[in-house]
Amino acid sequence: MLTAAHRAVIRDTLSAVGGAIDTITPNFYRRLFTAHPELERDLFNRGNQAVGAQQRSLAASIAMYATAVIDDSVDASSLLERVANKHASLGVAPEQYPVVYEHLFAAIAEVLGEAVTAEVAQAWTALYWQLAEELIALEAGLYRRAGVAPESVWRTVEVAERRQESPHTVAFVLADPDGFPLPEFAPGQYISVAVPLPDGARQVRQYSLSGAGTGRWRIGVRRDGEVSTHLHEYAFEGTRLSVSPPFGDIVLDSDPSVPLVLASAGIGITPVLGMLYHLAEEGQGRCVTVAHADRTRATHAHRTELSELVQRIPGATLHVWYDGLPDRYPLSDGEHRGRIDVSALTVEPDTHAYLCGPMPFMTGLADQLERRGLPREQVWFEAFTPTV
């Protein structure tokens, strides 16, 4: 149990651990993958490892959780929900946490050396196991609601339809090979897709669900990275894929009376489409403002579908910004040149905003919304970046 004495030690050593965390995390992953090469080959995204994104995510998560433990004003619940959902979509099991502990604390001891006294080791060990127990409990709930166990997360689906949505984006409609309906999903959730690569690795990536009718799922895949490139090159009608149930912490669950801003960029449009299908069926007539950013009309995946969906929702408006559209081409209704400008949107004080796209896009847009009076706690981000 994490005691008051442990918290005092963590408070006193947080700056030292935090200052070395960018050295500790690469050391940890190097140790982990040396002892368990199957984790790098079959579980962790190799692309994220290669560019250091996974290491940075782990470092930031440890620092945030440790800060929350010693500072009651810091809330780590959203971090825990995000990590737990990602873990559940990968089939992470409780018995994997001791493996992480072994190699993480070996890395801490090597990097910090004599600074890791018995007292310091005990405090940070208690912190780790409190974090682990919280995640294990959250993950158990997610597995229970999905009706699976960690070892039975993966199921086989079949590509029922493949459609080119833009030069670099393909939409895949997925169905059960035996004709049974696939489970329903909440608007905003995603699935993991695992594919075998030519070198024998099994790599995994998450894709938002964008709606495909009852009993089917649809994902949008931009050609980027090993898994997405594999799907572009080898997944066609009849291809079978290994996927997880729907998971995800950023779901549209606002009260039907709450105004919404749904903003996306590029392939970030896919979870927004799932939300719009839900709103079209809801039929409540609440204020819905949809904003999308893209390079040109040609790169705008699901362009016609987005417009038609917004028209089906009473009280909804659509704004699209193209930052690569030449001046010689006239603009249609709702189109703009350049980057998203929040001053063109309807933003009421009680608006809930859901953003999906590259992190610079989302943080910039959140800053604009904040200047319009919308606090950060009313803004939700969906970025498919690594988690611990």
RAUR-V879890 format. One record per residue. N is the residue number from 1. RES is the residue in three letters. PHI is phi in radians with two decimals (* if undefined). OMEGA is omega in whole degrees, 0 to 359 (none if undefined). BURIAL is # if it has 9 or more other C-alpha atoms within 8 Angstrom, else .. Layout:
N:RES:PHI:OMEGA:BURIAL, N:RES:PHI:OMEGA:BURIAL
This chain:
1:MET:*:179:., 2:LEU:-1.36:184:#, 3:THR:-1.70:176:., 4:ALA:-1.07:178:., 5:ALA:-1.14:177:., 6:HIS:-1.08:180:#, 7:ARG:-1.07:179:#, 8:ALA:-1.11:178:#, 9:VAL:-1.14:179:#, 10:ILE:-1.09:178:#, 11:ARG:-1.05:183:., 12:ASP:-1.29:185:., 13:THR:-1.91:184:#, 14:LEU:-1.05:181:#, 15:SER:-1.13:179:., 16:ALA:-1.20:178:., 17:VAL:-1.15:180:#, 18:GLY:-1.09:179:#, 19:GLY:-1.18:181:., 20:ALA:-1.83:189:#, 21:ILE:-1.11:179:#, 22:ASP:-1.25:173:#, 23:THR:-1.61:182:., 24:ILE:-1.14:187:#, 25:THR:-1.16:174:#, 26:PRO:-1.09:177:#, 27:ASN:-1.07:179:#, 28:PHE:-1.05:182:#, 29:TYR:-1.14:177:#, 30:ARG:-1.09:178:., 31:ARG:-1.12:183:#, 32:LEU:-1.05:184:#, 33:PHE:-1.33:174:#, 34:THR:-1.18:180:., 35:ALA:-1.36:184:., 36:HIS:-2.36:182:., 37:PRO:-1.05:180:#, 38:GLU:-1.14:179:., 39:LEU:-1.21:177:#, 40:GLU:-1.21:183:#, 41:ARG:-1.29:193:#, 42:ASP:-2.08:184:#, 43:LEU:-2.19:182:#, 44:PHE:-1.34:178:#, 45:ASN:-1.29:184:#, 46:ARG:-1.16:178:#, 47:GLY:-1.13:178:., 48:ASN:-1.13:177:#, 49:GLN:-1.13:185:#, 50:ALA:-1.11:182:., 51:VAL:-1.68:177:., 52:GLY:1.46:184:., 53:ALA:-1.18:180:#, 54:GLN:-1.13:180:#, 55:GLN:-1.12:179:#, 56:ARG:-1.13:180:#, 57:SER:-1.13:179:#, 58:LEU:-1.09:180:#, 59:ALA:-1.05:181:#, 60:ALA:-1.15:181:., 61:SER:-1.19:178:#, 62:ILE:-1.07:181:., 63:ALA:-1.09:182:#, 64:MET:-1.17:182:#, 65:TYR:-1.15:178:#, 66:ALA:-1.08:178:#, 67:THR:-1.12:179:#, 68:ALA:-1.12:180:#, 69:VAL:-1.15:183:., 70:ILE:-1.78:182:#, 71:ASP:-2.35:184:., 72:ASP:-1.13:180:., 73:SER:-1.38:180:., 74:VAL:-1.71:182:., 75:ASP:-1.87:180:., 76:ALA:-1.73:186:#, 77:SER:-1.09:181:., 78:SER:-1.17:175:., 79:LEU:-1.07:181:., 80:LEU:-1.10:179:#, 81:GLU:-1.09:181:#, 82:ARG:-1.15:181:#, 83:VAL:-1.13:181:#, 84:ALA:-1.08:179:#, 85:ASN:-1.12:178:#, 86:LYS:-1.13:178:#, 87:HIS:-1.05:181:#, 88:ALA:-1.10:180:#, 89:SER:-1.24:178:#, 90:LEU:-1.86:182:#, 91:GLY:1.35:178:#, 92:VAL:-1.13:185:#, 93:ALA:-1.96:180:#, 94:PRO:-0.96:184:., 95:GLU:-1.24:177:., 96:GLN:-1.46:181:., 97:TYR:-1.15:175:#, 98:PRO:-1.08:178:., 99:VAL:-1.11:178:#, 100:VAL:-1.09:180:#, 101:TYR:-1.01:183:#, 102:GLU:-0.97:187:., 103:HIS:-1.45:177:#, 104:LEU:-1.17:183:#, 105:PHE:-1.33:171:., 106:ALA:-1.15:178:#, 107:ALA:-1.17:178:#, 108:ILE:-1.07:181:#, 109:ALA:-1.13:180:#, 110:GLU:-1.18:184:., 111:VAL:-1.29:185:#, 112:LEU:-1.60:175:#, 113:GLY:1.04:186:., 114:GLU:-1.16:178:., 115:ALA:-1.16:179:., 116:VAL:-1.53:176:#, 117:THR:-1.32:178:., 118:ALA:-1.03:180:., 119:GLU:-1.13:179:., 120:VAL:-1.15:180:#, 121:ALA:-1.07:180:#, 122:GLN:-1.13:182:#, 123:ALA:-1.14:182:#, 124:TRP:-1.29:173:#, 125:THR:-1.14:178:., 126:ALA:-1.08:177:#, 127:LEU:-1.08:181:#, 128:TYR:-1.04:185:#, 129:TRP:-1.28:173:., 130:GLN:-1.16:177:#, 131:LEU:-1.04:181:#, 132:ALA:-1.08:182:#, 133:GLU:-1.15:177:., 134:GLU:-1.13:180:#, 135:LEU:-1.17:180:#, 136:ILE:-1.05:179:#, 137:ALA:-1.16:178:., 138:LEU:-1.10:181:#, 139:GLU:-1.15:177:#, 140:ALA:-1.05:177:., 141:GLY:-1.13:179:., 142:LEU:-1.14:178:#, 143:TYR:-1.09:181:#, 144:ARG:-1.09:181:#, 145:ARG:-1.17:179:., 146:ALA:-1.46:179:., 147:GLY:1.26:180:., 148:VAL:-2.33:170:#, 149:ALA:-2.02:180:#, 150:PRO:-0.91:182:#, 151:GLU:-1.37:181:., 152:SER:-2.10:180:., 153:VAL:-1.10:189:#, 154:TRP:-1.46:176:#, 155:ARG:-2.33:180:#, 156:THR:-1.73:172:#, 157:VAL:-2.19:182:#, 158:GLU:-2.16:175:#, 159:VAL:-1.24:180:#, 160:ALA:-1.59:181:#, 161:GLU:-2.72:175:#, 162:ARG:-2.20:182:#, 163:ARG:-2.42:177:., 164:GLN:-1.37:184:., 165:GLU:-1.69:176:#, 166:SER:-2.82:181:#, 167:PRO:-0.97:184:., 168:HIS:-2.08:185:., 169:THR:-2.25:177:#, 170:VAL:-2.13:174:#, 171:ALA:-1.78:178:#, 172:PHE:-2.05:172:#, 173:VAL:-1.63:185:#, 174:LEU:-1.96:180:#, 175:ALA:-2.43:174:#, 176:ASP:-1.24:182:#, 177:PRO:-1.05:182:., 178:ASP:-1.70:175:., 179:GLY:1.53:178:., 180:PHE:-1.33:179:., 181:PRO:-1.20:174:#, 182:LEU:-1.31:182:#, 183:PRO:-1.04:175:., 184:GLU:-1.20:179:., 185:PHE:-2.34:177:., 186:ALA:-1.42:181:., 187:PRO:-1.09:182:#, 188:GLY:2.00:182:#, 189:GLN:-1.34:180:#, 190:TYR:-2.35:170:#, 191:ILE:-2.16:169:#, 192:SER:-1.60:176:#, 193:VAL:-2.15:179:#, 194:ALA:-1.92:181:#, 195:VAL:-2.27:174:#, 196:PRO:-1.47:181:., 197:LEU:-1.79:185:#, 198:PRO:-1.01:181:., 199:ASP:-1.51:178:., 200:GLY:1.65:179:., 201:ALA:-1.29:173:#, 202:ARG:-2.02:184:#, 203:GLN:-1.89:188:#, 204:VAL:-2.22:173:#, 205:ARG:-2.55:180:#, 206:GLN:-1.71:178:#, 207:TYR:-2.37:178:#, 208:SER:-1.17:176:#, 209:LEU:-1.60:186:#, 210:SER:-2.05:175:#, 211:GLY:1.63:178:#, 212:ALA:-2.65:183:., 213:GLY:1.65:184:., 214:THR:-1.09:174:., 215:GLY:1.43:178:#, 216:ARG:-2.27:175:#, 217:TRP:-2.07:174:#, 218:ARG:-2.37:175:#, 219:ILE:-2.20:174:#, 220:GLY:-1.92:187:#, 221:VAL:-2.16:174:#, 222:ARG:-1.54:182:#, 223:ARG:-1.20:184:#, 224:ASP:-2.86:180:., 225:GLY:1.65:188:., 226:GLU:-1.11:185:., 227:VAL:-1.19:181:#, 228:SER:-1.11:178:#, 229:THR:-1.11:177:#, 230:HIS:-1.04:180:#, 231:LEU:-1.11:178:#, 232:HIS:-1.06:187:#, 233:GLU:-1.54:191:., 234:TYR:-2.19:183:., 235:ALA:-1.70:179:#, 236:PHE:-2.37:181:., 237:GLU:-0.93:182:#, 238:GLY:1.67:178:., 239:THR:-1.17:178:., 240:ARG:-1.72:183:., 241:LEU:-2.23:176:#, 242:SER:-1.72:186:#, 243:VAL:-2.37:176:#, 244:SER:-1.66:169:#, 245:PRO:-1.17:176:#, 246:PRO:-1.20:173:#, 247:PHE:-2.43:177:#, 248:GLY:2.41:183:#, 249:ASP:-1.60:180:., 250:ILE:-1.71:181:#, 251:VAL:-2.17:180:#, 252:LEU:-1.38:180:., 253:ASP:-2.31:179:., 254:SER:-1.22:176:., 255:ASP:-1.03:182:., 256:PRO:-1.01:179:., 257:SER:-1.53:185:., 258:VAL:-1.46:175:#, 259:PRO:-1.12:183:#, 260:LEU:-2.19:163:#, 261:VAL:-2.09:177:#, 262:LEU:-1.99:186:#, 263:ALA:-2.16:183:#, 264:SER:-2.49:174:#, 265:ALA:-2.43:178:#, 266:GLY:1.00:182:#, 267:ILE:-1.23:173:#, 268:GLY:-1.05:179:#, 269:ILE:-1.17:189:#, 270:THR:-1.12:177:#, 271:PRO:-1.17:177:#, 272:VAL:-1.13:177:#, 273:LEU:-1.06:178:#, 274:GLY:-1.04:178:#, 275:MET:-1.18:182:#, 276:LEU:-1.19:175:#, 277:TYR:-1.06:178:#, 278:HIS:-1.09:181:#, 279:LEU:-1.17:178:#, 280:ALA:-1.11:178:#, 281:GLU:-1.32:180:., 282:GLU:-1.10:175:., 283:GLY:1.05:183:., 284:GLN:-1.49:179:., 285:GLY:1.29:179:., 286:ARG:-1.36:181:#, 287:CYS:-1.26:179:#, 288:VAL:-2.22:178:#, 289:THR:-1.95:182:#, 290:VAL:-1.92:180:#, 291:ALA:-2.25:179:#, 292:HIS:-2.35:178:#, 293:ALA:-2.09:179:#, 294:ASP:-2.68:179:#, 295:ARG:-1.33:182:#, 296:THR:-2.50:176:#, 297:ARG:-1.10:182:#, 298:ALA:-1.19:181:., 299:THR:-1.50:184:#, 300:HIS:-1.40:179:#, 301:ALA:-1.16:178:#, 302:HIS:1.08:185:., 303:ARG:-1.06:181:., 304:THR:-1.17:180:., 305:GLU:-1.06:179:., 306:LEU:-1.04:180:#, 307:SER:-1.08:181:#, 308:GLU:-1.15:179:., 309:LEU:-1.11:180:#, 310:VAL:-1.06:179:#, 311:GLN:-1.14:180:#, 312:ARG:-1.38:185:., 313:ILE:-1.81:179:#, 314:PRO:-1.03:178:#, 315:GLY:1.46:180:., 316:ALA:-1.62:176:#, 317:THR:-2.27:182:#, 318:LEU:-2.17:173:#, 319:HIS:-2.21:179:#, 320:VAL:-2.22:178:#, 321:TRP:-1.97:175:#, 322:TYR:-2.06:182:#, 323:ASP:-1.58:178:#, 324:GLY:-2.12:181:#, 325:LEU:-1.49:182:#, 326:PRO:-1.06:182:., 327:ASP:-1.10:184:., 328:ARG:-1.25:180:., 329:TYR:-1.66:181:., 330:PRO:-1.20:180:., 331:LEU:-1.59:173:., 332:SER:-1.53:178:., 333:ASP:-1.01:178:., 334:GLY:1.46:180:., 335:GLU:-1.66:178:#, 336:HIS:-2.43:173:#, 337:ARG:-1.72:177:#, 338:GLY:1.65:183:., 339:ARG:-1.77:183:., 340:ILE:-1.00:177:#, 341:ASP:-2.09:185:., 342:VAL:-1.12:180:., 343:SER:-1.07:178:., 344:ALA:-1.49:185:., 345:LEU:-1.80:173:., 346:THR:-1.51:182:., 347:VAL:-2.28:177:#, 348:GLU:-1.46:182:., 349:PRO:-1.01:182:., 350:ASP:-1.71:180:., 351:THR:-1.09:168:#, 352:HIS:-1.86:182:#, 353:ALA:-1.99:176:#, 354:TYR:-2.07:185:#, 355:LEU:-2.07:177:#, 356:CYS:-2.54:180:#, 357:GLY:2.80:177:#, 358:PRO:-1.04:184:#, 359:MET:-1.00:178:., 360:PRO:-1.04:176:., 361:PHE:-1.08:185:#, 362:MET:-1.22:180:#, 363:THR:-1.17:178:., 364:GLY:-1.11:180:., 365:LEU:-1.22:177:#, 366:ALA:-1.09:177:#, 367:ASP:-1.10:178:., 368:GLN:-1.09:180:#, 369:LEU:-1.11:179:#, 370:GLU:-1.12:177:#, 371:ARG:-1.18:175:., 372:ARG:-1.48:177:., 373:GLY:1.71:181:., 374:LEU:-1.69:183:#, 375:PRO:-1.20:183:., 376:ARG:-1.07:181:., 377:GLU:-1.21:175:., 378:GLN:-1.81:180:#, 379:VAL:-2.16:179:#, 380:TRP:-2.02:182:#, 381:PHE:-1.95:170:#, 382:GLU:-2.16:178:#, 383:ALA:-2.23:183:., 384:PHE:-1.50:176:., 385:THR:-1.83:183:., 386:PRO:-1.11:171:., 387:THR:-2.20:182:#, 388:VAL:-1.19:none:.
